[in-house]
Amino acid sequence: MLTVAYDGTHYRGWQLQPNGETIESVLNRCLQELTGEEILVIGASRTDAGVHARGNIAVFDTASRIPGDKFSYALNQRLPEDIRICGSKEVSPEFHPRRCKSRKTYEYRIYCAPFPMPTKRLYSYFTYIPLDIDLMSQGAEYLVGEHDFKSFCSVQTQALTTVRQVDAVQIDTDGDEIVLRVSGRGFLYNMVRIIAGTLLEVGRGHIAPEKVKEILAARDRQAAGPTAPACGLTLVGYEFLTEEGND
């Protein structure tokens, strides 16, 4: 099992794509070079193009005699600078990161200032319009719990159900940035970015906080706000709620 951090700016997302480089394709290639085997990793979270991660999870099968905790060192010598393995360990052959109970935490960063800052453009969403954090926090409260998040899901989703459990939504400041932090048991396609886009509209005063409850009930993508740009989103943590991933 690999814990993977990456800057997603120059990638077409996590999952293999026919039209460009992805995090998965780079990992597969480096693992094949290292082991001499044909290896296909399985990712816990299939992040979109341009989305970053500090703690995504990937697993793979190998007959290699390299100790599990040494794969991180060997791979980091081969990977490009914008992908790093932060830890590796051996897990049981039956372990699958998408088939066990887990909690993911995402952060969406918003840089709110009169002018853009070039050094922040790849890792936050810029807006010059002042945002009311209190209103955003009030709106966020309606999202906590188990709900049908169909309104906060891309119409392209292939999920069997749009019901999801959100454990926490917090909005804080970090210097000149507003940080939206969302934790949950699983997320739909574009769900966190649509939550961010909707709460941005609340912060601008375009949507009343209590309207978020009505947006949930509508179960209609058109009722929610826009999908916020990918650059502001980072998968910051992955917690397994079963023993296997946390040994």
C-alpha positions in Angstrom: 0.0 0.0 0.0 1.3 3.4 -1.0 0.5 6.8 0.5 0.8 9.2 -2.5 1.2 13.0 -2.6 1.0 14.9 -5.8 0.6 18.2 -7.5 -2.2 17.5 -10.0 -1.6 20.6 -12.2 -0.1 18.8 -15.1 -2.1 15.6 -15.0 -5.4 14.4 -16.4 -6.4 13.2 -12.9 -5.7 10.0 -11.1 -7.4 7.4 -13.4 -5.9 6.1 -16.7 -6.9 8.2 -19.6 -6.4 7.7 -23.4 -5.6 11.3 -24.0 -2.9 12.3 -21.5 -0.7 11.5 -18.5 -2.3 10.6 -15.2 -1.0 9.8 -11.7 -2.0 6.2 -12.1 -0.1 5.8 -15.4 3.1 7.3 -13.9 2.9 5.0 -10.9 2.2 1.9 -13.1 5.2 2.8 -15.3 7.6 3.3 -12.5 6.5 0.2 -10.7 7.0 -1.9 -13.8 10.5 -0.4 -14.3 11.3 -1.2 -10.6 9.9 -4.8 -10.5 10.0 -6.0 -14.1 6.3 -7.0 -13.7 3.2 -5.6 -15.3 1.6 -3.8 -12.4 -1.7 -1.9 -12.3 -2.3 0.1 -9.1 -5.8 0.6 -7.6 -6.4 4.1 -6.1 -8.6 4.8 -3.2 -9.7 8.1 -4.6 -9.9 8.9 -8.3 -9.2 12.6 -8.2 -10.1 14.8 -11.2 -7.7 16.6 -13.5 -5.9 19.4 -11.7 -6.8 18.2 -8.2 -3.9 17.8 -5.7 -3.3 15.3 -2.9 -1.3 15.0 0.2 -2.5 11.5 1.2 -4.2 9.4 -1.5 -3.8 5.7 -1.2 -2.9 3.1 -3.9 -2.4 -0.7 -3.7 -0.9 -3.2 -6.0 0.1 -6.9 -6.2 3.7 -7.9 -6.7 5.9 -10.9 -6.4 8.9 -8.7 -5.8 11.2 -9.4 -2.8 11.5 -5.7 -2.1 10.3 -5.1 1.5 7.0 -3.2 1.7 8.5 -0.2 3.6 11.3 0.2 1.0 9.0 0.7 -2.0 8.6 4.4 -1.1 12.4 5.0 -1.3 12.8 3.1 -4.5 9.9 4.7 -6.2 10.8 8.3 -5.2 14.1 7.9 -7.0 12.1 7.2 -10.3 9.1 9.5 -9.9 8.9 13.0 -11.2 9.2 15.8 -8.6 5.4 16.5 -8.6 4.6 13.0 -7.3 6.0 11.5 -4.1 5.4 8.3 -2.0 5.1 9.4 1.6 4.9 5.9 3.0 4.6 2.2 1.9 3.8 -1.0 3.7 2.7 -4.6 3.0 -1.0 -5.3 3.4 -3.0 -8.5 3.0 -3.9 -9.7 -0.6 -7.6 -9.2 0.2 -7.2 -5.6 1.1 -9.0 -3.2 -1.3 -9.0 0.6 -0.4 -12.4 1.2 -2.0 -14.2 -1.8 -0.3 -13.5 -0.9 3.3 -14.9 1.8 5.6 -12.9 5.0 5.4 -13.1 8.7 5.9 -11.7 11.2 3.4 -10.9 14.8 4.1 -10.6 17.4 1.4 -9.6 21.1 1.6 -10.8 23.7 -0.8 -8.7 26.9 -0.7 -10.0 30.3 -1.7 -7.6 33.3 -2.1 -9.7 36.5 -1.5 -7.8 39.7 -2.3 -8.0 42.7 -4.6 -5.6 41.2 -7.0 -4.5 37.6 -7.9 -1.2 36.3 -6.5 0.8 34.3 -9.1 2.3 31.9 -6.5 -1.2 30.9 -5.4 -2.8 30.4 -8.8 -2.2 26.6 -8.9 -3.4 25.8 -5.4 -6.3 28.1 -4.7 -9.3 29.8 -6.3 -9.0 33.5 -6.6 -11.9 35.9 -6.0 -11.8 39.7 -5.4 -15.4 39.7 -4.1 -15.4 39.7 -0.2 -16.9 36.6 1.3 -19.0 36.4 4.5 -17.5 33.4 6.3 -20.3 33.3 8.9 -22.9 33.0 6.2 -20.9 30.2 4.5 -20.6 28.4 7.9 -24.3 28.6 8.4 -25.0 27.1 5.0 -22.4 24.4 5.5 -24.3 23.1 8.6 -27.1 21.8 6.4 -24.7 19.5 4.6 -23.5 17.5 7.6 -25.1 14.1 8.0 -26.5 11.5 5.6 -28.3 13.1 2.7 -29.1 12.6 -0.9 -26.5 14.8 -2.6 -27.8 14.5 -6.1 -27.9 18.3 -6.4 -24.2 18.4 -5.5 -23.2 15.8 -8.1 -22.1 16.0 -11.7 -24.8 14.7 -14.1 -22.0 12.4 -15.5 -21.9 10.4 -12.3 -22.2 6.6 -12.7 -22.9 6.0 -8.9 -25.6 3.6 -8.1 -26.9 5.9 -5.3 -26.3 9.6 -4.6 -26.8 9.2 -0.8 -23.6 10.0 1.1 -22.5 10.6 4.7 -20.7 13.9 5.4 -19.1 14.0 8.8 -18.0 17.6 9.0 -17.8 20.8 7.0 -15.6 23.5 8.5 -14.7 26.9 7.2 -11.6 28.7 8.6 -9.1 31.4 7.6 -5.4 30.7 7.0 -3.8 34.1 6.5 -5.3 35.6 3.4 -7.0 32.3 2.4 -10.4 30.9 3.3 -10.2 27.1 3.8 -13.2 24.9 3.3 -12.6 21.5 4.9 -15.0 18.6 4.2 -14.8 15.1 5.7 -17.0 12.2 4.7 -17.3 8.5 4.1 -17.3 8.9 0.3 -17.9 11.6 -2.3 -19.7 11.7 -5.6 -18.2 13.0 -8.9 -17.4 16.7 -8.4 -19.3 16.8 -5.1 -16.7 18.7 -3.1 -16.2 21.3 -5.9 -19.9 21.8 -6.2 -20.2 22.2 -2.4 -17.4 24.8 -2.6 -19.1 26.6 -5.5 -22.4 26.7 -3.7 -20.9 28.0 -0.5 -19.0 30.7 -2.5 -22.4 31.9 -3.7 -23.6 31.9 -0.1 -20.6 33.9 1.0 -21.2 36.5 -1.8 -24.8 36.9 -0.6 -26.3 35.4 -3.8 -27.8 32.4 -1.9 -29.2 32.6 1.6 -27.7 30.0 4.0 -31.0 28.3 4.6 -31.4 27.8 0.9 -28.8 25.1 1.1 -31.4 22.8 2.7 -33.8 23.5 -0.2 -31.0 22.7 -2.7 -30.4 19.3 -1.1 -34.2 18.6 -1.1 -34.4 19.5 -4.8 -32.2 16.6 -5.9 -31.4 18.7 -9.0 -27.9 19.7 -10.2 -29.3 23.0 -11.6 -30.4 24.1 -8.1 -26.9 24.2 -6.7 -24.1 26.6 -7.4 -21.3 26.2 -10.0 -18.5 23.7 -9.9 -15.5 25.4 -8.4 -12.2 25.1 -10.3 -10.1 22.0 -9.6 -6.9 24.0 -8.7 -8.2 24.8 -5.2 -9.0 21.3 -4.2 -6.6 18.9 -2.3 -7.2 15.5 -0.8 -5.4 16.0 2.5 -6.2 12.9 4.4 -7.4 9.3 4.2 -8.5 7.5 7.4 -9.4 3.8 7.4 -12.1 2.9 9.9 -11.0 -0.8 9.8 -7.8 -2.2 11.2 -6.2 -3.3 7.9 -5.2 0.1 6.6 -4.2 1.4 9.9 -1.8 -1.3 11.2 
